[in-house]
Amino acid sequence: MAITKILTINDSGVKFAGKHLEQAVSYILDREKTQGGRLVTGINCQPGKAYAQMAATKQKYGKTDKRQGYHLIISFEAGEVTPDTAFEIIRRFAGEYLGQEYEAVLAVHDNTAHVHGHIIFNSVNYLSGRKYRYEKGDWAKKIQPVTNRLCEEYGLSTIEIEEHGRKQNERYKDWNEFRDGKFIWREMIQKDVDACIMQADSFEEFLDLMVEKGYDVKQNKYLAVRPKGMQRFCRCRSMGENYTEERIRERIWLENLESYAKRNREKNSYAVEPPKDEFLRRTKLTGIQKTYYAKICRLRHLERLPYSKAWEYREEIRKMQEVHEKYLFLVKNGIHSLMELTAVRENLAEKAAECRKERREVYREKKQMEPLFSVADKLAELAPAEKSYQAGDEFFEKEHRRYQALGEQLQSEGYSLEEMEILRKKYKDKSSGIYQRQREISRRLKMSEEMITEFTESLERAKERQEREPADRKKEKENLNRN
């Protein structure tokens, strides 16, 4: 899944107006992030001289102040694309979206889990001297559609776009929340809100208690809180109907420690404890599984730390979740050695390639049907006018003739409007199903590659220790003999 953002680069407000633009260009050209500069290129300019050439264009047309440039960022899902493929997509995107009228520098950064590309282009058109204008809705109409189409061509996942440019795809929402850390914070915030509700005698006291726990509180249209370490505020109503401001006010009057405990007992009444004289046989751990089980044990101290201060050890929580997931991966797949893990990795790589191939095939099939889909869309647009004509309104006679001609064109290909909609949904569902499978395979593939690296490094360290031990013993013996 590739998501495109566009940022503005403004006048720095000092004597050197292009300071921010020069800094942005310098940042994306960092050799350590671009494989020594291999993943860098330019359009209508040389990357190393990009800022100077952009500044010269501004001076030529007398437009050196105000908006200096624009910064496009295309981020790919972790493990879904290689840096070279990302670079190819970024280059094609820049060529299609900007054409040959703007000076731009392109770079792909592969120094993070998510491979991402940067495009910085001059705000001034170097052919006409006109300034680029970003209008509201351009993201949905012009920018993200190009990214989606290119991703489909390479068998990558896409995000869906609502009519007014809002991202409605739930996968995008999930990815965004995971990136911002909400998977760690949400439960913590709920527990702290519950605790403050039980202790407070009024809504104002509830707010004070939240502040005492280290939260920033914002009370505008919606009540929102932010724990230390989190970048954004979290609206309380997003955590469920029990956390709207109105409901919190009600709960302050109705709830206390006894009622909260009673509700939890009722909630967990389905749980059945095993008989005291029975026990589960402990799973026998072997090889690589022991390594990750030991890591889990070393991180168990997190359970004893106060939950409301989780922001202090956020990174350790993330590591605990990551290690636990890797351990379960090994157990569920019956992996006991590095050789077995490597075999699983190779199998996952083959499945990932198969998914990409399937997505490309679906894209090609859908592409062949695009002319008919276009006819169906035009028929759908004319449907209200056709309905009015059939009701006796001759004003729409021209639209009626057009509607009939399009209908005949569709029928000549052997389809009706309803069948075209069914076919469109079929392609969408098929592509979505392949994407879900590809996403899970990519996640497991990335996990297996990380474990191979970690376990290999662990074996190398153990080997180095073994090689050092005889030398250390020999040195210790020589020291004893001298004494």
Rosetta blueprint (number, residue, H / E / L):
1 M L
2 A E
3 I E
4 T E
5 K E
6 I E
7 L E
8 T E
9 I E
10 N L
11 D L
12 S L
13 G L
14 V L
15 K L
16 F L
17 A L
18 G L
19 K H
20 H H
21 L H
22 E H
23 Q H
24 A H
25 V H
26 S H
27 Y H
28 I H
29 L L
30 D L
31 R L
32 E L
33 K L
34 T L
35 Q L
36 G L
37 G L
38 R L
39 L L
40 V E
41 T E
42 G E
43 I E
44 N L
45 C L
46 Q L
47 P H
48 G H
49 K H
50 A H
51 Y H
52 A H
53 Q H
54 M H
55 A H
56 A H
57 T H
58 K H
59 Q H
60 K H
61 Y L
62 G L
63 K L
64 T L
65 D L
66 K L
67 R L
68 Q L
69 G E
70 Y E
71 H E
72 L E
73 I E
74 I E
75 S E
76 F E
77 E L
78 A L
79 G L
80 E L
81 V L
82 T L
83 P H
84 D H
85 T H
86 A H
87 F H
88 E H
89 I H
90 I H
91 R H
92 R H
93 F H
94 A H
95 G H
96 E H
97 Y H
98 L H
99 G L
100 Q L
101 E L
102 Y L
103 E L
104 A E
105 V E
106 L E
107 A E
108 V E
109 H E
110 D L
111 N L
112 T L
113 A L
114 H L
115 V L
116 H E
117 G E
118 H E
119 I E
120 I E
121 F E
122 N E
123 S L
124 V E
125 N L
126 Y L
127 L L
128 S L
129 G L
130 R L
131 K E
132 Y L
133 R L
134 Y L
135 E L
136 K L
137 G L
138 D H
139 W H
140 A H
141 K H
142 K H
143 I H
144 Q H
145 P H
146 V H
147 T H
148 N H
149 R H
150 L H
151 C H
152 E H
153 E H
154 Y L
155 G L
156 L L
157 S L
158 T L
159 I L
160 E L
161 I E
162 E L
163 E L
164 H L
165 G L
166 R L
167 K E
168 Q L
169 N L
170 E H
171 R H
172 Y H
173 K H
174 D H
175 W H
176 N H
177 E H
178 F H
179 R H
180 D H
181 G L
182 K H
183 F H
184 I H
185 W H
186 R H
187 E H
188 M H
189 I H
190 Q H
191 K H
192 D H
193 V H
194 D H
195 A H
196 C H
197 I H
198 M H
199 Q H
200 A L
201 D L
202 S L
203 F H
204 E H
205 E H
206 F H
207 L H
208 D H
209 L H
210 M H
211 V H
212 E H
213 K L
214 G L
215 Y L
216 D E
217 V E
218 K E
219 Q E
220 N L
221 K L
222 Y L
223 L E
224 A E
225 V E
226 R E
227 P L
228 K L
229 G L
230 M L
231 Q L
232 R L
233 F L
234 C E
235 R E
236 C H
237 R H
238 S H
239 M H
240 G L
241 E H
242 N H
243 Y H
244 T L
245 E H
246 E H
247 R H
248 I H
249 R H
250 E H
251 R H
252 I H
253 W H
254 L H
255 E L
256 N L
257 L H
258 E H
259 S H
260 Y H
261 A H
262 K H
263 R H
264 N H
265 R H
266 E H
267 K H
268 N L
269 S L
270 Y L
271 A L
272 V L
273 E L
274 P L
275 P L
276 K L
277 D L
278 E L
279 F L
280 L L
281 R L
282 R L
283 T L
284 K L
285 L L
286 T L
287 G L
288 I H
289 Q H
290 K H
291 T H
292 Y H
293 Y H
294 A H
295 K H
296 I H
297 C H
298 R H
299 L L
300 R H
301 H H
302 L H
303 E H
304 R H
305 L L
306 P L
307 Y H
308 S H
309 K H
310 A H
311 W H
312 E H
313 Y H
314 R H
315 E H
316 E H
317 I H
318 R H
319 K H
320 M H
321 Q H
322 E H
323 V H
324 H H
325 E H
326 K H
327 Y H
328 L H
329 F H
330 L H
331 V H
332 K H
333 N L
334 G L
335 I L
336 H L
337 S L
338 L H
339 M H
340 E H
341 L H
342 T H
343 A H
344 V H
345 R H
346 E H
347 N H
348 L H
349 A H
350 E H
351 K H
352 A H
353 A H
354 E H
355 C H
356 R H
357 K H
358 E H
359 R H
360 R H
361 E H
362 V H
363 Y H
364 R H
365 E H
366 K H
367 K H
368 Q H
369 M L
370 E H
371 P H
372 L H
373 F H
374 S H
375 V H
376 A H
377 D H
378 K H
379 L H
380 A H
381 E H
382 L H
383 A H
384 P H
385 A H
386 E H
387 K H
388 S H
389 Y H
390 Q H
391 A L
392 G L
393 D L
394 E H
395 F H
396 F H
397 E H
398 K H
399 E H
400 H H
401 R H
402 R H
403 Y H
404 Q H
405 A H
406 L H
407 G H
408 E H
409 Q H
410 L H
411 Q H
412 S H
413 E L
414 G L
415 Y L
416 S L
417 L H
418 E H
419 E H
420 M H
421 E H
422 I H
423 L H
424 R H
425 K H
426 K H
427 Y H
428 K H
429 D H
430 K H
431 S H
432 S H
433 G H
434 I H
435 Y H
436 Q H
437 R H
438 Q H
439 R H
440 E H
441 I H
442 S H
443 R H
444 R H
445 L H
446 K H
447 M H
448 S H
449 E H
450 E H
451 M H
452 I H
453 T H
454 E H
455 F H
456 T H
457 E H
458 S H
459 L H
460 E H
461 R H
462 A H
463 K H
464 E H
465 R H
466 Q H
467 E H
468 R H
469 E H
470 P H
471 A H
472 D H
473 R H
474 K H
475 K H
476 E H
477 K H
478 E H
479 N H
480 L H
481 N H
482 R H
483 N L
